[in-house]
Amino acid sequence: MAMTDKQHTYSHDDDSVVVIIGSGAGGGTLANELAQQGIDVVVLEAGKLHTRSDFLADEWASFAQLAWLDKRTTSGSFRLAQDFPNLPAWIVKSVGGTTVHWAGASLRFQPHEFQALTAYGAVADANLLDWPLSYADLAPYYDNAERRMGVTRTHDNKGLPGNNNFKVMHAGAEKLGYSCNTGHMAINSENRNGRAACQQRGFCFQGCKVGAKWSTLYTELPEAIATGHMELRAESHVARIEHDDTGRVTAVVYFDAEGNEQRQKARLVAVAGNSIETPRLLLNSASSRFPDGLANGSGQVGRNYMRHMTGSVYATFDEPVHMYRGTTMAGIISDESRHDPSRGFVGGYEMETLALGLPFMAAFLDPGAWGSRFTGALDQYDHMAGMWLVGEDMPRDTNRITLSDAAKDQYGLPVANVHYDDHPNDVAMREHGYRQGSELYRAVGARDIYEVPPYPSTHNLGTCRMSERAEDGVCNAYGQSHEIANLFISDGSQFTTSAAENPTLTIVSLAIRQAEHIGQLMREGAV
């Protein structure tokens, strides 16, 4: 069923529906899971509906089409506050959310990462906490998610072919004693579920025109609409969530495509707006009963913002590489993702191939730089190989999303301020990653090596974290807020810690588990 086909619609006064805010990995998956149970769902998505035929194989044009470019403010000592003060994090404002833009890497968290406080011990200036669920609790849902997403190298799905960028990394990995393969990717290596196999076009970040890469845009959301139990409302920017005298949420107020204020009644509300917009919405929904924001009795809404330790290493070679040909993320080394404090930090990191197009390479290689070294890198672009480092960063009470004192958005709502300072653990891990990445490329004859600072495009996590005790977080192991029984968190905001791995597979797995739980609660009349 196409997204533009006529879908069942619900009255604004229908208080039997579940309202889901956001249509990405968490919201889109949750919507389909609930609709398949026969539960009526309204999905409110701030962005427009773009179809695969709309996607642009042009980095800057695509960025303008898909990115969340609403105003934000920034504070803290992290470099992005200087380089990109209005774009601390690049997320997508479009139906399908960041599943339109993601590279497809689908990695399970490791068992010890669910028990970070126990495994690492207390870390100074970090707010570590064990998750209220274990790897064993999530394992069957990981299985389910991998099957539905078609993750390569799982469940008999073949791996993707390796491009030149991968071959350079693989050769270097062998020299360093690392193991390297083309990864667990939610990209069809063969025709599957009515979607084509990957054509290796190289524009994964700009939206997959062939539909080989899993995205809720053309998997979960159309399937949900086909049940007759889900309505998708694009260009619906949520302003606040309302509640009754008992503190139960009752409605979601939003601005429609024409800028008119609408109110959708709800039996239950699930927030999946990404880890910046989700806490912003809860804080903007403050009332006399909840003066500090919804679900914020603990004061933890917006706190413990994590964006992963990131950085990149690029190297040039005598022979052409053409790293931009083939999948954007074409290979992975997981050897450093272990917990081994002898390296000078807790937790670990992944090394993943990455290729930026020339326009983005020029913008992000070393923002603000010019001169012979910078232009020399661009001159050698065809001869360049690259990798992205992604590792566990520390949750901190002081790294947080708050409402801006001064800046307002186009609807007059306070915008999110993103405050972040690197933890010393992140700095030590990044330096280790730079050394290992540089050593890998040096081992296969690199000419010049470039250690590149973090990009605005990142994994936003935390800010409404799961916790066993209500005073330590915002929601329980099912994403249900501790304070409000019919209010759920359904995105990466609920992560207690960040782990080393890309988060999407875990977000999807948690959404499947959450939907099962919500269905049970609704049948019991508990919500």
KOLMARGU-946638 format. One record per residue (C-alpha): residue number from 0; residue in one letter; x, y, z. Coordinates in nm, 3 decimals. Layout:
REM residues N
NUM; a; X; Y; Z $
...
REM end
This chain:
REM residues 527
0; m; 0.000; 0.000; 0.000 $
1; a; 0.142; 0.337; -0.097 $
2; m; 0.171; 0.608; 0.164 $
3; t; -0.041; 0.839; -0.046 $
4; d; -0.331; 0.592; -0.075 $
5; k; -0.645; 0.682; 0.114 $
6; q; -0.602; 0.593; 0.479 $
7; h; -0.851; 0.555; 0.760 $
8; t; -0.886; 0.883; 0.949 $
9; y; -0.974; 0.949; 1.310 $
10; s; -1.172; 1.231; 1.467 $
11; h; -0.985; 1.486; 1.676 $
12; d; -1.231; 1.398; 1.956 $
13; d; -1.160; 1.024; 1.941 $
14; d; -1.004; 0.960; 2.280 $
15; s; -0.956; 0.587; 2.212 $
16; v; -0.651; 0.632; 1.988 $
17; v; -0.284; 0.598; 2.070 $
18; v; -0.101; 0.911; 1.956 $
19; i; 0.263; 0.859; 1.854 $
20; i; 0.480; 1.166; 1.808 $
21; g; 0.749; 1.095; 1.547 $
22; s; 0.769; 0.838; 1.268 $
23; g; 1.131; 0.720; 1.281 $
24; a; 1.287; 0.398; 1.411 $
25; g; 1.097; 0.411; 1.740 $
26; g; 0.771; 0.578; 1.645 $
27; g; 0.728; 0.411; 1.305 $
28; t; 0.800; 0.064; 1.441 $
29; l; 0.571; 0.115; 1.741 $
30; a; 0.291; 0.237; 1.512 $
31; n; 0.307; -0.075; 1.297 $
32; e; 0.333; -0.312; 1.593 $
33; l; 0.027; -0.158; 1.759 $
34; a; -0.173; -0.142; 1.434 $
35; q; -0.101; -0.511; 1.373 $
36; q; -0.265; -0.578; 1.711 $
37; g; -0.576; -0.391; 1.596 $
38; i; -0.502; -0.084; 1.810 $
39; d; -0.598; 0.247; 1.653 $
40; v; -0.302; 0.483; 1.611 $
41; v; -0.248; 0.841; 1.495 $
42; v; 0.112; 0.928; 1.406 $
43; l; 0.204; 1.297; 1.414 $
44; e; 0.518; 1.377; 1.215 $
45; a; 0.661; 1.730; 1.202 $
46; g; 0.823; 1.674; 0.862 $
47; k; 0.687; 1.642; 0.512 $
48; l; 0.623; 1.316; 0.328 $
49; h; 0.904; 1.254; 0.081 $
50; t; 0.887; 0.944; -0.136 $
51; r; 1.180; 0.752; -0.280 $
52; s; 1.138; 0.929; -0.612 $
53; d; 1.190; 1.263; -0.431 $
54; f; 1.531; 1.178; -0.289 $
55; l; 1.818; 1.388; -0.422 $
56; a; 2.161; 1.246; -0.508 $
57; d; 2.317; 1.579; -0.409 $
58; e; 2.449; 1.630; -0.057 $
59; w; 2.362; 1.992; 0.006 $
60; a; 2.027; 1.982; -0.175 $
61; s; 1.933; 1.666; 0.013 $
62; f; 2.038; 1.823; 0.340 $
63; a; 1.804; 2.115; 0.272 $
64; q; 1.526; 1.870; 0.187 $
65; l; 1.553; 1.632; 0.483 $
66; a; 1.732; 1.795; 0.777 $
67; w; 1.566; 1.938; 1.087 $
68; l; 1.671; 2.300; 1.033 $
69; d; 1.447; 2.461; 1.295 $
70; k; 1.638; 2.692; 1.524 $
71; r; 1.840; 2.553; 1.816 $
72; t; 2.093; 2.706; 2.052 $
73; t; 2.413; 2.557; 2.190 $
74; s; 2.633; 2.587; 2.496 $
75; g; 2.921; 2.399; 2.649 $
76; s; 3.284; 2.345; 2.554 $
77; f; 3.235; 2.085; 2.280 $
78; r; 3.376; 2.189; 1.946 $
79; l; 3.043; 2.188; 1.763 $
80; a; 2.929; 2.479; 1.980 $
81; q; 3.191; 2.684; 1.796 $
82; d; 3.182; 2.517; 1.452 $
83; f; 2.806; 2.470; 1.412 $
84; p; 2.627; 2.657; 1.695 $
85; n; 2.285; 2.631; 1.530 $
86; l; 2.331; 2.271; 1.417 $
87; p; 2.465; 2.074; 1.714 $
88; a; 2.294; 1.762; 1.585 $
89; w; 2.170; 1.675; 1.240 $
90; i; 1.846; 1.479; 1.258 $
91; v; 1.582; 1.439; 0.989 $
92; k; 1.251; 1.627; 0.966 $
93; s; 1.063; 1.402; 0.726 $
94; v; 0.832; 1.101; 0.738 $
95; g; 1.049; 0.807; 0.839 $
96; g; 1.267; 1.030; 1.055 $
97; t; 1.636; 0.956; 1.066 $
98; t; 1.576; 0.607; 0.919 $
99; v; 1.569; 0.793; 0.585 $
100; h; 1.921; 0.925; 0.642 $
101; w; 2.097; 0.657; 0.847 $
102; a; 2.374; 0.438; 0.702 $
103; g; 2.206; 0.110; 0.804 $
104; a; 2.455; -0.022; 1.062 $
105; s; 2.261; -0.259; 1.290 $
106; l; 2.465; -0.382; 1.583 $
107; r; 2.349; -0.543; 1.905 $
108; f; 2.466; -0.394; 2.231 $
109; q; 2.696; -0.623; 2.426 $
110; p; 2.571; -0.780; 2.752 $
111; h; 2.810; -0.579; 2.972 $
112; e; 2.689; -0.251; 2.819 $
113; f; 2.345; -0.297; 2.975 $
114; q; 2.523; -0.309; 3.314 $
115; a; 2.759; -0.014; 3.268 $
116; l; 2.776; 0.094; 3.633 $
117; t; 2.839; -0.262; 3.750 $
118; a; 3.089; -0.334; 3.471 $
119; y; 3.284; -0.007; 3.479 $
120; g; 3.240; 0.098; 3.839 $
121; a; 3.172; 0.457; 3.934 $
122; v; 3.341; 0.703; 3.697 $
123; a; 3.414; 1.055; 3.821 $
124; d; 3.182; 1.322; 3.679 $
125; a; 2.968; 1.058; 3.506 $
126; n; 2.612; 0.959; 3.592 $
127; l; 2.641; 0.588; 3.509 $
128; l; 2.352; 0.357; 3.583 $
129; d; 2.268; -0.003; 3.499 $
130; w; 1.977; -0.048; 3.257 $
131; p; 1.661; -0.188; 3.418 $
132; l; 1.670; -0.467; 3.157 $
133; s; 1.939; -0.710; 3.047 $
134; y; 2.076; -0.835; 2.719 $
135; a; 1.883; -1.159; 2.779 $
136; d; 1.559; -0.960; 2.814 $
137; l; 1.614; -0.792; 2.478 $
138; a; 1.771; -1.082; 2.284 $
139; p; 1.444; -1.224; 2.139 $
140; y; 1.345; -0.875; 2.026 $
141; y; 1.686; -0.829; 1.863 $
142; d; 1.612; -1.149; 1.670 $
143; n; 1.274; -1.014; 1.560 $
144; a; 1.420; -0.676; 1.459 $
145; e; 1.707; -0.830; 1.260 $
146; r; 1.466; -1.050; 1.066 $
147; r; 1.222; -0.773; 0.978 $
148; m; 1.500; -0.528; 0.889 $
149; g; 1.692; -0.787; 0.685 $
150; v; 2.019; -0.729; 0.869 $
151; t; 2.311; -0.878; 0.677 $
152; r; 2.519; -1.156; 0.835 $
153; t; 2.228; -1.248; 1.062 $
154; h; 1.961; -1.514; 1.010 $
155; d; 2.121; -1.642; 0.686 $
156; n; 2.116; -1.298; 0.520 $
157; k; 2.427; -1.264; 0.303 $
158; g; 2.681; -0.989; 0.365 $
159; l; 2.712; -0.698; 0.127 $
160; p; 3.009; -0.682; -0.113 $
161; g; 3.312; -0.481; -0.008 $
162; n; 3.400; -0.163; -0.196 $
163; n; 3.750; -0.013; -0.225 $
164; n; 3.711; 0.177; 0.102 $
165; f; 3.645; -0.156; 0.271 $
166; k; 3.937; -0.325; 0.096 $
167; v; 4.179; -0.062; 0.226 $
168; m; 4.040; -0.099; 0.580 $
169; h; 4.048; -0.479; 0.556 $
170; a; 4.411; -0.481; 0.445 $
171; g; 4.508; -0.249; 0.731 $
172; a; 4.307; -0.454; 0.980 $
173; e; 4.500; -0.767; 0.887 $
174; k; 4.828; -0.585; 0.951 $
175; l; 4.708; -0.482; 1.300 $
176; g; 4.556; -0.820; 1.386 $
177; y; 4.200; -0.686; 1.373 $
178; s; 3.898; -0.865; 1.228 $
179; c; 3.709; -0.675; 0.958 $
180; n; 3.394; -0.753; 0.757 $
181; t; 3.126; -0.568; 0.562 $
182; g; 2.910; -0.543; 0.870 $
183; h; 2.562; -0.605; 1.003 $
184; m; 2.368; -0.370; 0.778 $
185; a; 1.991; -0.328; 0.739 $
186; i; 2.041; -0.312; 0.363 $
187; n; 1.913; -0.587; 0.136 $
188; s; 2.198; -0.791; -0.006 $
189; e; 1.935; -0.978; -0.213 $
190; n; 1.581; -0.893; -0.320 $
191; r; 1.370; -0.932; -0.008 $
192; n; 1.022; -0.842; 0.120 $
193; g; 0.931; -0.670; -0.205 $
194; r; 1.236; -0.445; -0.186 $
195; a; 1.531; -0.451; -0.425 $
196; a; 1.886; -0.550; -0.340 $
197; c; 2.142; -0.274; -0.286 $
198; q; 2.262; -0.118; -0.612 $
199; q; 2.573; 0.036; -0.448 $
200; r; 2.476; 0.389; -0.558 $
201; g; 2.666; 0.550; -0.273 $
202; f; 2.398; 0.797; -0.155 $
203; c; 2.277; 0.613; 0.155 $
204; f; 2.262; 0.934; 0.361 $
205; q; 2.046; 1.110; 0.101 $
206; g; 1.767; 0.848; 0.112 $
207; c; 1.778; 0.509; -0.056 $
208; k; 1.603; 0.549; -0.392 $
209; v; 1.584; 0.173; -0.452 $
210; g; 1.447; 0.096; -0.105 $
211; a; 1.717; -0.159; -0.027 $
212; k; 1.795; 0.011; 0.305 $
213; w; 1.535; -0.042; 0.578 $
214; s; 1.339; 0.271; 0.662 $
215; t; 1.005; 0.306; 0.837 $
216; l; 0.908; 0.530; 0.542 $
217; y; 0.850; 0.233; 0.312 $
218; t; 0.832; -0.064; 0.552 $
219; e; 0.660; -0.011; 0.888 $
220; l; 0.441; 0.290; 0.806 $
221; p; 0.278; 0.154; 0.485 $
222; e; 0.226; -0.182; 0.659 $
223; a; 0.054; -0.004; 0.947 $
224; i; -0.167; 0.200; 0.714 $
225; a; -0.266; -0.120; 0.531 $
226; t; -0.418; -0.261; 0.852 $
227; g; -0.677; 0.019; 0.856 $
228; h; -0.570; 0.101; 1.212 $
229; m; -0.319; 0.382; 1.155 $
230; e; -0.341; 0.737; 1.028 $
231; l; -0.026; 0.929; 0.941 $
232; r; -0.041; 1.308; 0.965 $
233; a; 0.266; 1.467; 0.814 $
234; e; 0.361; 1.833; 0.871 $
235; s; 0.212; 1.815; 1.220 $
236; h; 0.442; 1.995; 1.463 $
237; v; 0.355; 1.902; 1.820 $
238; a; 0.351; 2.191; 2.068 $
239; r; 0.249; 2.027; 2.395 $
240; i; 0.084; 1.732; 2.564 $
241; e; -0.216; 1.796; 2.787 $
242; h; -0.341; 1.608; 3.093 $
243; d; -0.647; 1.590; 3.317 $
244; d; -0.684; 1.660; 3.691 $
245; t; -0.556; 1.313; 3.779 $
246; g; -0.234; 1.372; 3.582 $
247; r; -0.326; 1.130; 3.303 $
248; v; -0.238; 1.259; 2.954 $
249; t; -0.547; 1.324; 2.745 $
250; a; -0.453; 1.513; 2.428 $
251; v; -0.176; 1.632; 2.201 $
252; v; -0.181; 1.988; 2.067 $
253; y; -0.006; 2.044; 1.735 $
254; f; 0.024; 2.287; 1.447 $
255; d; -0.088; 2.149; 1.110 $
256; a; 0.061; 2.219; 0.766 $
257; e; -0.130; 2.550; 0.748 $
258; g; -0.003; 2.657; 1.089 $
259; n; -0.342; 2.607; 1.254 $
260; e; -0.351; 2.471; 1.607 $
261; q; -0.520; 2.130; 1.637 $
262; r; -0.593; 1.910; 1.938 $
263; q; -0.599; 1.530; 1.908 $
264; k; -0.745; 1.348; 2.205 $
265; a; -0.563; 1.032; 2.313 $
266; r; -0.594; 0.724; 2.530 $
267; l; -0.216; 0.695; 2.542 $
268; v; 0.073; 0.905; 2.410 $
269; a; 0.415; 0.780; 2.296 $
270; v; 0.690; 1.035; 2.232 $
271; a; 0.951; 0.946; 1.970 $
272; g; 1.087; 1.282; 1.859 $
273; n; 1.459; 1.210; 1.897 $
274; s; 1.661; 1.287; 2.211 $
275; i; 1.653; 1.663; 2.156 $
276; e; 1.291; 1.723; 2.060 $
277; t; 1.145; 1.464; 2.302 $
278; p; 1.267; 1.635; 2.622 $
279; r; 1.194; 1.975; 2.468 $
280; l; 0.831; 1.870; 2.422 $
281; l; 0.801; 1.738; 2.779 $
282; l; 0.953; 2.058; 2.916 $
283; n; 0.727; 2.273; 2.697 $
284; s; 0.427; 2.079; 2.836 $
285; a; 0.478; 2.210; 3.190 $
286; s; 0.160; 2.283; 3.385 $
287; s; 0.057; 2.374; 3.739 $
288; r; 0.053; 2.004; 3.826 $
289; f; 0.387; 1.940; 3.651 $
290; p; 0.566; 2.276; 3.687 $
291; d; 0.903; 2.135; 3.577 $
292; g; 0.762; 1.956; 3.273 $
293; l; 0.580; 1.628; 3.212 $
294; a; 0.732; 1.315; 3.365 $
295; n; 1.002; 1.526; 3.527 $
296; g; 0.948; 1.470; 3.899 $
297; s; 1.301; 1.329; 3.912 $
298; g; 1.446; 1.636; 3.741 $
299; q; 1.606; 1.400; 3.489 $
300; v; 1.418; 1.508; 3.174 $
301; g; 1.679; 1.650; 2.938 $
302; r; 1.975; 1.531; 3.147 $
303; n; 2.233; 1.265; 3.060 $
304; y; 2.243; 1.372; 2.695 $
305; m; 2.479; 1.143; 2.505 $
306; r; 2.595; 1.178; 2.145 $
307; h; 2.857; 0.902; 2.126 $
308; m; 3.230; 0.956; 2.119 $
309; t; 3.295; 1.023; 1.751 $
310; g; 3.572; 1.136; 1.519 $
311; s; 3.702; 1.031; 1.178 $
312; v; 4.031; 0.929; 1.025 $
313; y; 4.097; 0.978; 0.653 $
314; a; 4.411; 0.881; 0.466 $
315; t; 4.536; 0.930; 0.111 $
316; f; 4.721; 0.676; -0.102 $
317; d; 4.934; 0.663; -0.416 $
318; e; 4.664; 0.472; -0.604 $
319; p; 4.300; 0.584; -0.649 $
320; v; 4.048; 0.451; -0.394 $
321; h; 3.716; 0.617; -0.492 $
322; m; 3.580; 0.557; -0.141 $
323; y; 3.247; 0.718; -0.233 $
324; r; 3.152; 0.430; -0.463 $
325; g; 2.927; 0.173; -0.297 $
326; t; 2.752; 0.182; 0.040 $
327; t; 2.843; 0.480; 0.257 $
328; m; 2.927; 0.251; 0.547 $
329; a; 3.091; -0.053; 0.391 $
330; g; 3.292; -0.222; 0.666 $
331; i; 3.344; -0.252; 1.038 $
332; i; 3.610; -0.343; 1.294 $
333; s; 3.473; -0.428; 1.640 $
334; d; 3.794; -0.532; 1.816 $
335; e; 3.812; -0.210; 2.018 $
336; s; 3.448; -0.226; 2.134 $
337; r; 3.546; -0.437; 2.436 $
338; h; 3.575; -0.299; 2.789 $
339; d; 3.945; -0.287; 2.868 $
340; p; 4.042; -0.007; 3.108 $
341; s; 4.412; -0.075; 3.050 $
342; r; 4.372; 0.145; 2.739 $
343; g; 4.300; 0.442; 2.966 $
344; f; 3.921; 0.457; 2.938 $
345; v; 3.610; 0.255; 3.016 $
346; g; 3.386; 0.114; 2.742 $
347; g; 3.492; 0.080; 2.381 $
348; y; 3.441; 0.194; 2.026 $
349; e; 3.372; 0.067; 1.674 $
350; m; 3.571; 0.157; 1.361 $
351; e; 3.338; 0.188; 1.059 $
352; t; 3.419; 0.285; 0.701 $
353; l; 3.267; 0.616; 0.600 $
354; a; 3.275; 0.819; 0.281 $
355; l; 3.158; 1.178; 0.248 $
356; g; 3.099; 1.338; -0.088 $
357; l; 3.330; 1.620; -0.185 $
358; p; 3.091; 1.901; -0.075 $
359; f; 3.052; 1.755; 0.276 $
360; m; 3.421; 1.665; 0.291 $
361; a; 3.507; 2.029; 0.227 $
362; a; 3.264; 2.147; 0.497 $
363; f; 3.350; 1.897; 0.769 $
364; l; 3.716; 1.795; 0.718 $
365; d; 3.841; 2.076; 0.942 $
366; p; 3.575; 2.347; 0.977 $
367; g; 3.719; 2.694; 0.932 $
368; a; 4.051; 2.566; 0.801 $
369; w; 4.217; 2.680; 0.482 $
370; g; 4.564; 2.662; 0.334 $
371; s; 4.781; 2.405; 0.159 $
372; r; 4.710; 2.109; 0.389 $
373; f; 4.335; 2.157; 0.358 $
374; t; 4.336; 2.207; -0.019 $
375; g; 4.587; 1.923; -0.051 $
376; a; 4.336; 1.687; 0.109 $
377; l; 4.064; 1.791; -0.134 $
378; d; 4.304; 1.756; -0.428 $
379; q; 4.362; 1.394; -0.323 $
380; y; 3.992; 1.317; -0.274 $
381; d; 3.986; 1.031; -0.530 $
382; h; 4.283; 0.872; -0.352 $
383; m; 4.129; 0.889; -0.005 $
384; a; 3.995; 0.619; 0.231 $
385; g; 3.805; 0.698; 0.549 $
386; m; 3.663; 0.563; 0.871 $
387; w; 3.433; 0.688; 1.144 $
388; l; 3.498; 0.616; 1.510 $
389; v; 3.190; 0.563; 1.726 $
390; g; 3.215; 0.477; 2.094 $
391; e; 3.041; 0.484; 2.427 $
392; d; 3.029; 0.824; 2.589 $
393; m; 2.952; 0.895; 2.950 $
394; p; 2.610; 1.017; 3.067 $
395; r; 2.652; 1.337; 3.265 $
396; d; 2.399; 1.524; 3.471 $
397; t; 2.528; 1.849; 3.323 $
398; n; 2.510; 1.742; 2.957 $
399; r; 2.152; 1.828; 2.894 $
400; i; 1.872; 1.965; 2.680 $
401; t; 1.697; 2.268; 2.826 $
402; l; 1.460; 2.530; 2.692 $
403; s; 1.627; 2.840; 2.554 $
404; d; 1.566; 3.153; 2.759 $
405; a; 1.541; 3.374; 2.454 $
406; a; 1.508; 3.185; 2.124 $
407; k; 1.166; 3.083; 1.996 $
408; d; 1.069; 2.872; 1.695 $
409; q; 0.828; 2.961; 1.414 $
410; y; 0.532; 2.874; 1.641 $
411; g; 0.654; 3.086; 1.932 $
412; l; 0.773; 2.787; 2.134 $
413; p; 1.104; 2.796; 2.325 $
414; v; 1.368; 2.606; 2.128 $
415; a; 1.601; 2.341; 2.263 $
416; n; 1.939; 2.443; 2.397 $
417; v; 2.198; 2.167; 2.364 $
418; h; 2.467; 2.180; 2.633 $
419; y; 2.755; 1.936; 2.608 $
420; d; 3.106; 1.902; 2.743 $
421; d; 3.331; 1.612; 2.647 $
422; h; 3.400; 1.381; 2.939 $
423; p; 3.771; 1.298; 2.989 $
424; n; 3.681; 0.935; 2.908 $
425; d; 3.555; 1.047; 2.565 $
426; v; 3.873; 1.245; 2.499 $
427; a; 4.097; 0.950; 2.593 $
428; m; 3.890; 0.714; 2.378 $
429; r; 3.895; 0.950; 2.077 $
430; e; 4.273; 0.988; 2.099 $
431; h; 4.310; 0.610; 2.112 $
432; g; 4.081; 0.577; 1.810 $
433; y; 4.279; 0.837; 1.617 $
434; r; 4.602; 0.651; 1.694 $
435; q; 4.466; 0.312; 1.595 $
436; g; 4.295; 0.441; 1.281 $
437; s; 4.609; 0.625; 1.172 $
438; e; 4.822; 0.318; 1.245 $
439; l; 4.588; 0.103; 1.036 $
440; y; 4.623; 0.328; 0.732 $
441; r; 4.996; 0.375; 0.787 $
442; a; 5.038; -0.003; 0.781 $
443; v; 4.914; -0.011; 0.420 $
444; g; 5.115; 0.281; 0.287 $
445; a; 4.912; 0.593; 0.364 $
446; r; 5.058; 0.915; 0.229 $
447; d; 4.876; 1.178; 0.437 $
448; i; 4.653; 1.116; 0.739 $
449; y; 4.378; 1.348; 0.863 $
450; e; 4.224; 1.323; 1.210 $
451; v; 3.882; 1.484; 1.169 $
452; p; 3.674; 1.627; 1.459 $
453; p; 3.316; 1.515; 1.534 $
454; y; 3.040; 1.596; 1.284 $
455; p; 2.699; 1.743; 1.371 $
456; s; 2.546; 1.419; 1.240 $
457; t; 2.546; 1.193; 1.544 $
458; h; 2.353; 0.949; 1.761 $
459; n; 2.146; 1.148; 2.011 $
460; l; 2.072; 0.939; 2.320 $
461; g; 1.962; 0.967; 2.681 $
462; t; 1.763; 1.271; 2.808 $
463; c; 1.463; 1.059; 2.924 $
464; r; 1.645; 0.755; 3.048 $
465; m; 1.515; 0.423; 3.176 $
466; s; 1.577; 0.349; 3.541 $
467; e; 1.477; 0.094; 3.801 $
468; r; 1.402; 0.368; 4.055 $
469; a; 1.184; 0.665; 3.963 $
470; e; 1.428; 0.914; 4.117 $
471; d; 1.709; 0.804; 3.883 $
472; g; 1.537; 0.852; 3.548 $
473; v; 1.222; 0.922; 3.352 $
474; c; 1.078; 0.587; 3.242 $
475; n; 1.081; 0.218; 3.330 $
476; a; 1.217; -0.078; 3.133 $
477; y; 0.923; -0.055; 2.889 $
478; g; 0.964; 0.318; 2.825 $
479; q; 0.657; 0.391; 3.041 $
480; s; 0.709; 0.713; 3.234 $
481; h; 0.742; 0.661; 3.608 $
482; e; 0.494; 0.941; 3.684 $
483; i; 0.229; 0.911; 3.413 $
484; a; 0.105; 0.559; 3.330 $
485; n; -0.024; 0.643; 2.982 $
486; l; 0.282; 0.840; 2.866 $
487; f; 0.566; 0.647; 2.697 $
488; i; 0.911; 0.731; 2.563 $
489; s; 0.976; 0.539; 2.239 $
490; d; 1.308; 0.657; 2.095 $
491; g; 1.677; 0.676; 2.187 $
492; s; 1.589; 0.917; 2.468 $
493; q; 1.516; 0.616; 2.687 $
494; f; 1.873; 0.478; 2.667 $
495; t; 2.027; 0.454; 3.013 $
496; t; 2.379; 0.449; 2.865 $
497; s; 2.499; 0.476; 2.507 $
498; a; 2.708; 0.158; 2.449 $
499; a; 2.961; 0.155; 2.165 $
500; e; 2.723; 0.047; 1.891 $
501; n; 2.501; 0.238; 1.650 $
502; p; 2.162; 0.263; 1.826 $
503; t; 1.892; 0.201; 1.564 $
504; l; 1.864; -0.177; 1.604 $
505; t; 1.820; -0.132; 1.979 $
506; i; 1.559; 0.143; 1.931 $
507; v; 1.360; -0.088; 1.699 $
508; s; 1.394; -0.384; 1.937 $
509; l; 1.276; -0.174; 2.232 $
510; a; 0.978; -0.049; 2.025 $
511; i; 0.870; -0.405; 1.944 $
512; r; 0.895; -0.497; 2.314 $
513; q; 0.713; -0.180; 2.415 $
514; a; 0.427; -0.244; 2.174 $
515; e; 0.378; -0.591; 2.316 $
516; h; 0.362; -0.441; 2.667 $
517; i; 0.126; -0.158; 2.567 $
518; g; -0.109; -0.407; 2.399 $
519; q; -0.119; -0.612; 2.718 $
520; l; -0.180; -0.305; 2.938 $
521; m; -0.461; -0.188; 2.709 $
522; r; -0.628; -0.529; 2.709 $
523; e; -0.612; -0.531; 3.089 $
524; g; -0.752; -0.177; 3.104 $
525; a; -0.444; -0.059; 3.293 $
526; v; -0.397; 0.236; 3.053 $
REM end
